[in-house]
């Protein structure tokens, strides 16, 4: 089981939870602050779509 470790931004409590919880809200057990579990992977950039001319033939 993979886990993610992070700290509460309000009280500094060290927290850990399962990786599948990334992006979900939890409550800090120390200060009861509502926290979004951080995603350890950066979001993927959306690349522009490239149009191709399907009528064009390659010889």
Secondary structure, 3 states (H helix, E strand, C coil): CCEEEEECCCCCCEEEEEHHHCCCEEECCCCCCEEECCCCCCCCCCCCCCCCCCCCCCC
